[in-house]
Amino acid sequence: MSFYTPNIGSTVEVGEIESLAKGTLIVGDGTGAPASLAVGSNGKVLKANSGAATGTEWGSAGSGDLLSTNNLSDVGSAATSLSNLGGIGDITGENLSTLSDVTITGIASGEVLKWNGSAWINNTLAELGVSATGHSHTESDISDLQSYITDVTGDNLSALADVTIASIASGELLKWTGAAWENNTLAEAGVAAASHVHATGDITSGTMADARIAESNVTQHVAAIDHDSTLNFAIGEHRIINDSGTSATELWSASKINTVAGTKLANVSEDSTPGLGGDLDVITSSIVSTSNRDVAVKPHGTGEFAAPKDIMIQIVDHDTDCAVGDGEAFFHLPPSFDGMNLVGIEGSVATAGTTGTMDIQIYNVTDTTDVLSTKLTIDSAETQSTTAAADAVINAAEDDVDSHDVWRVDIDAVHTTPAKGLTLWLKFILP
């Protein structure tokens, strides 16, 4: 069997069909042998044309041939859509989601399609912004509720759903029970009238004003107060506060007692054996004798008068150069210094040295330790340690004195031109 190929201009045998080009159609041309029609270009449609050799041809789709798009809007708005679809005469079994402008995801019962500007999207009623036919509202949802309640004249408070009034009486009030407003008397509501009275048992704190207690309310109980024949009240009984009173049944107030006590001991001489319960602080005053009398302090037995003690020691003669050396002087601290602390030290020279400083240390021979943590210095061209750039510092851990301690003076450095003469002053007090 053979057929004519108009585009090629020759007859093709049936056995040669398997060698046809992609998309080639076999059509009848009315001459007997079928003919082949080569595939058209992309986007072209097959159209009938009686003037063509095969009666068909490839061409562009016209406005009345097929729908230009396959959108849902084309189907819904074109009255002749089915006829225009030509060979598509039945869409049974197709889904709405197959249309290009419809997007359906996670569909649930009751959802609707809503146009979002570019496609039809499935929405719940809430997403759509609408409510079902049967729905309810709260009071806050009604913005103009007041305009609908125009008059409540003639209605009663008890008509409200959360108000329960039973056996109402004058002066009652409404109290919330947790579930409703109910009428209560003042007693039921737990309140009192503006003007009311109390029993004495109701007063649990505070002080009752004098004006509230009549004298007769007190004197009627005088006979019941227990006292002995001399009118001394028994323990626990009441007494009368009277700052002018002198009897055993009258008491002074605290302010009266303070005033009297302040005048009772005007002079220490009134007490033949005075004693101190604590330190005697003279504040800004002094202990002063009169009539040229001596001020004597007499310790008892082996006691010592523990007044501050000063020691002045000549270390180097006034016309002798000072020189470096340990043990330039030794001194013994007697029992009267026992328990005291070194609290001050100064040094002076007869003739000032120049260049450098003279450095002086105090050494406790008994305890084998230095007493000063920062040495005493006398600067160049100075005669006093009080003008030194650095003050001497006493070691608080080594400043205490035991009875019969032996201390010495060490000169650890001297000026380039040595000073002449050296005197030290040390001050001790009880801690």
Phi, psi and omega in degrees: 000144179224160176216157185271139178246101185295325182290335180263330179084030181209165178268137183245132177285151181301323180297345180267003182301324185294350179260009179292153179288158180303129175086359180291136180255146174257120184229156175274144180243004177089001183259351180120293180282134178293155180244162177255145178237115182297151181298143177281176180283163183306135175089351180277155178240156179278124184235148175283138178208106184296339181279346181279156183300322181262356182081004178223162177199161175269135179202176179282146179288133177271175183293336181256008185269302181222163173294137182290335178225174178241045181270159178299325181294329179293318181294321185283335187253347182264113182294333183254025187300316183294319180292326179290334180290350176063255185287345180270094183255355184212129179248019179302133179091349177280156178254150178299327184290349179283345178289146188290336182256022177237128179236114182239121179227138176053046186294140177229159182301136177091355180281159183231167175266138180227131180285124182258008180109340179222343180200165174270121185243139176286135183228148166284170178297321180295318178293329179284340180083028179230171180239157176293164181303316179262104179212169183235167179228152169268168182300323182293341179285345183258103186288332183245038182300322184300327182291341179271340177261093188266337185198126175244017179303132178093347177278155179254155178300325182292348180286345179288147187293330184257021178241127178236113181242123179226131177050057182290142178228158181302137177090355180282166181224167178266135179228135181282127182267353187109342179228336183200164173271122181234147179286135181227149166285170179299321180295317179296326180280349179078031179233166181239154176293162182301322178250115181206171183237164178228150170278159182300331180293342180282345182268104185254351180203169179088183181241132180281129182298145180303324184295341182278343183248114179285147180303324181296334179288342180262312185296336180291347180254007182303316183296336182277350181280124185284127174206161182271187186293338180264013178066021172278120185290144178292161180302133179091349179278165182275151174232164184265131175275119181210106182294343178261356185284153179229357183275168181289344181267002182244143180240150174270153174285166180299321180294325178292317180298317179298320181294315182291319181297328181291343181252357185284325182243079183281340185211137180298335181296344178288342177252116184285341179226063183291148176222154180260129175274354181195192180292142177269112181256112181278358179054248181257009181259182180226162171271113188235133176269164177238166177054038176060026179282152176285153171257106185251134174241115186243102176296150180272138176058237182270009180296155180244150172281109189268052175280159176305142183237139179242144176235131174245122186235128174276116183266314180231137180302152188296338181250016182248137178294139174285143182222154180292137177169147175274148177070039176294338175200146175240145174216148185255132181262115186288171181304333181294346178267357185300128179087353180278165177239144172288122183241350180204147178209136176220157177223154178212156178236158179283320178231131184292142172270166180230153179064114181086193180229160169258127183249132186232134178239145173256128184241129177274104183293322181297315183265356181052055180210150175287142181269330183260130173276334170234122188295155173284132181232148171239120187284171180298136177066016178246151179251354182233144175286342182293343179259009183291152179294328180238126179284151173290144179238126180274131179287114184297338180276347184234019186267353187274154184243134169253154181304131177073019173298147175247125177242156178226166179247125177248134173259111186266343178200149177230165177295161175302314168259104191297149173285161177249138178071145176209128177232137178243146174237128179236141181238134180234142174218162173287144180290000000 
